[in-house]
C-alpha cells in the first residue's frame, strides 16, 4: 500500500468518479457512432472531423496518460501503476472483476 492513502477512502473516491468516466465513455461512443454514420453516408469532411475528435478523446483518456507515465518509470511510476490498475478495474464491466464487484460498493 502506498503511504498516506486509505484503501476505503480511495475506493469511495473511485466509485464517485464513475459518473465522470461514464460521461467520457459516452462522448467517445457518440463520436465513434457519428464517425461511422458520416462514413456510411459518404460525408467525407464531417467524417474527418469526427475522426480527429475521436482520436483526441482516446489519446486524452486518463488511462493512456497513466500507461505512458508507468512506462516512463521515474519515482512515481509505481503510484501511476496503481492508479492505472484502479482505472482499469473501475471501467471493467460488472461481473468481470470491476470495482463494484471487488469492493462491494455500488
Residue frames as qw, qx, qy, qz and C-alpha x, y, z in Angstrom:
[[0.000, 0.889, 0.457, 0.000, 0.00, 0.00, 0.00],
 [0.364, 0.525, -0.036, 0.768, 1.22, 3.49, -0.77],
 [0.310, -0.310, -0.523, 0.731, 1.84, 5.60, 2.31],
 [0.109, 0.239, 0.128, -0.956, -0.76, 8.20, 3.13],
 [0.477, -0.029, -0.490, -0.729, -3.57, 6.54, 1.24],
 [0.512, -0.010, 0.690, -0.512, -6.60, 4.84, 2.71],
 [0.054, 0.072, 0.914, 0.397, -7.91, 1.87, 0.69],
 [0.100, 0.625, 0.754, -0.174, -11.52, 2.52, 1.78],
 [0.061, 0.753, 0.084, -0.650, -11.24, 6.25, 1.13],
 [0.004, 0.376, -0.637, -0.673, -9.72, 5.64, -2.29],
 [0.118, 0.284, 0.930, 0.201, -12.40, 3.06, -3.16],
 [0.128, 0.749, 0.539, -0.364, -15.12, 5.59, -2.36],
 [0.028, 0.673, -0.241, -0.699, -13.32, 8.21, -4.45],
 [0.087, -0.118, 0.838, 0.526, -13.11, 5.79, -7.38],
 [0.132, 0.526, 0.840, 0.005, -16.79, 4.98, -7.18],
 [0.072, 0.793, 0.264, -0.544, -17.54, 8.71, -7.08],
 [0.021, -0.519, 0.495, 0.696, -15.53, 9.18, -10.27],
 [0.389, 0.200, 0.873, 0.216, -17.60, 6.59, -12.14],
 [0.348, 0.799, 0.427, -0.239, -20.18, 9.14, -13.34],
 [0.054, 0.819, -0.332, -0.464, -17.41, 11.27, -14.85],
 [0.255, -0.280, 0.850, 0.366, -15.95, 8.23, -16.58],
 [0.431, 0.484, 0.761, -0.018, -19.36, 7.25, -17.94],
 [0.282, 0.883, 0.110, -0.359, -19.67, 10.73, -19.49],
 [0.061, -0.653, 0.617, 0.435, -16.21, 10.42, -21.07],
 [0.355, 0.029, 0.912, 0.204, -17.06, 6.96, -22.38],
 [0.410, 0.686, 0.566, -0.203, -20.37, 8.30, -23.70],
 [0.180, 0.846, -0.202, -0.459, -18.55, 11.07, -25.57],
 [0.150, -0.406, 0.817, 0.382, -16.22, 8.54, -27.21],
 [0.383, 0.306, 0.871, 0.032, -19.13, 6.27, -28.14],
 [0.352, 0.807, 0.337, -0.334, -21.18, 9.15, -29.56],
 [0.094, 0.769, -0.428, -0.465, -18.20, 10.41, -31.55],
 [0.261, -0.186, 0.904, 0.284, -17.41, 6.93, -32.88],
 [0.412, 0.523, 0.741, -0.086, -21.03, 6.49, -33.97],
 [0.272, 0.867, 0.056, -0.415, -21.03, 9.91, -35.64],
 [0.086, -0.576, 0.678, 0.449, -17.82, 8.99, -37.47],
 [0.300, 0.071, 0.930, 0.200, -19.21, 5.70, -38.75],
 [0.371, 0.700, 0.554, -0.256, -22.50, 7.34, -39.70],
 [0.183, 0.830, -0.203, -0.486, -20.73, 10.04, -41.70],
 [0.142, -0.372, 0.830, 0.390, -18.57, 7.44, -43.47],
 [0.364, 0.315, 0.876, 0.008, -21.62, 5.28, -44.26],
 [0.335, 0.820, 0.380, -0.268, -23.38, 8.31, -45.75],
 [0.666, 0.418, 0.233, 0.572, -20.32, 9.25, -47.81],
 [0.069, -0.981, -0.033, -0.179, -19.81, 12.56, -45.99],
 [0.786, 0.187, -0.268, 0.526, -16.01, 12.71, -46.02],
 [0.122, 0.577, -0.244, 0.770, -15.47, 16.15, -44.49],
 [0.628, -0.565, 0.148, -0.514, -17.64, 15.53, -41.39],
 [0.973, -0.103, -0.190, 0.086, -16.11, 12.05, -41.10],
 [0.597, 0.351, -0.337, 0.638, -12.62, 13.55, -40.84],
 [0.226, -0.602, 0.228, -0.731, -13.82, 15.97, -38.19],
 [0.862, -0.393, 0.038, -0.320, -15.26, 13.11, -36.16],
 [0.905, 0.139, -0.274, 0.294, -12.12, 11.02, -36.75],
 [0.321, 0.486, -0.373, 0.722, -9.89, 13.75, -35.33],
 [0.493, -0.540, 0.198, -0.653, -12.21, 14.33, -32.38],
 [0.962, -0.214, -0.108, -0.130, -12.31, 10.60, -31.60],
 [0.755, 0.267, -0.349, 0.486, -8.53, 10.29, -31.79],
 [0.029, 0.543, -0.348, 0.764, -8.15, 13.24, -29.40],
 [0.726, -0.455, 0.082, -0.510, -10.69, 11.80, -26.97],
 [0.973, -0.064, -0.199, 0.095, -8.89, 8.46, -26.94],
 [0.609, 0.345, -0.340, 0.628, -5.41, 9.98, -26.54],
 [0.167, -0.556, 0.266, -0.770, -6.63, 12.34, -23.81],
 [0.828, -0.387, -0.340, -0.223, -8.03, 9.40, -21.87],
 [0.448, -0.758, 0.415, -0.229, -6.61, 9.16, -18.36],
 [0.930, -0.162, 0.322, 0.073, -5.59, 5.53, -18.85],
 [0.736, 0.572, -0.015, 0.363, -3.40, 6.42, -21.84],
 [0.041, 0.846, -0.315, 0.428, -1.63, 9.11, -19.85],
 [0.702, -0.558, 0.399, -0.190, -1.19, 6.80, -16.86],
 [0.960, 0.127, 0.179, 0.171, 0.18, 4.00, -19.04],
 [0.526, 0.714, -0.166, 0.431, 2.73, 6.38, -20.54],
 [0.271, -0.798, 0.376, -0.386, 3.75, 7.55, -17.05],
 [0.894, -0.313, 0.319, -0.041, 4.26, 3.94, -15.92],
 [0.881, 0.338, 0.103, 0.316, 6.43, 3.14, -18.94],
 [0.258, 0.839, -0.218, 0.428, 8.46, 6.32, -18.43],
 [0.698, -0.175, -0.523, 0.458, 9.43, 4.94, -14.99],
 [0.002, -0.582, 0.174, -0.794, 10.63, 7.55, -12.52],
 [0.012, 0.139, -0.737, 0.661, 9.97, 7.99, -8.81],
 [0.530, 0.121, 0.387, -0.745, 6.16, 7.90, -9.10],
 [0.418, 0.181, -0.744, -0.489, 5.84, 5.07, -11.64],
 [0.173, -0.175, -0.953, 0.178, 4.51, 2.57, -9.09],
 [0.209, 0.408, 0.477, -0.750, 1.89, 5.09, -7.89],
 [0.437, 0.367, -0.325, -0.754, 0.86, 5.65, -11.52],
 [0.314, 0.057, -0.923, -0.216, 0.66, 1.86, -12.00],
 [0.022, 0.319, 0.825, -0.467, -1.69, 1.64, -9.01],
 [0.331, 0.462, 0.132, -0.812, -3.80, 4.48, -10.46],
 [0.391, 0.276, -0.657, -0.582, -3.84, 2.68, -13.81],
 [0.176, -0.113, -0.976, 0.053, -4.97, -0.58, -12.20],
 [0.163, 0.423, 0.606, -0.654, -7.75, 1.27, -10.37],
 [0.379, 0.429, -0.195, -0.796, -8.86, 2.92, -13.61],
 [0.337, 0.130, -0.855, -0.373, -8.94, -0.44, -15.42],
 [0.092, -0.255, -0.922, 0.275, -10.95, -2.04, -12.61],
 [0.240, 0.431, 0.341, -0.800, -13.33, 0.91, -12.48],
 [0.450, 0.401, -0.351, -0.717, -14.06, 0.55, -16.17],
 [0.057, 0.059, -0.987, -0.135, -14.40, -3.24, -16.12],
 [0.579, -0.275, -0.417, -0.645, -17.93, -4.46, -16.78],
 [0.624, -0.376, 0.465, -0.503, -19.75, -5.82, -13.75],
 [0.972, 0.012, 0.195, -0.134, -19.04, -9.49, -13.27],
 [0.796, 0.473, -0.186, 0.329, -15.54, -9.17, -14.71],
 [0.696, -0.232, -0.283, 0.618, -13.75, -8.04, -11.58],
 [0.115, 0.689, 0.089, 0.710, -14.64, -4.37, -11.58],
 [0.028, 0.304, -0.494, 0.814, -14.56, -2.06, -8.55],
 [0.656, -0.274, 0.036, -0.702, -18.19, -2.66, -7.61],
 [0.910, -0.047, -0.398, -0.103, -17.65, -6.40, -7.52],
 [0.622, 0.175, -0.545, 0.534, -14.41, -6.30, -5.55],
 [0.045, 0.247, -0.418, 0.873, -15.25, -3.55, -3.07],
 [0.103, -0.487, -0.844, 0.200, -18.89, -4.37, -2.51],
 [0.071, 0.494, 0.178, -0.848, -19.68, -0.69, -3.19],
 [0.294, 0.451, 0.738, 0.408, -22.47, 0.00, -5.64]]
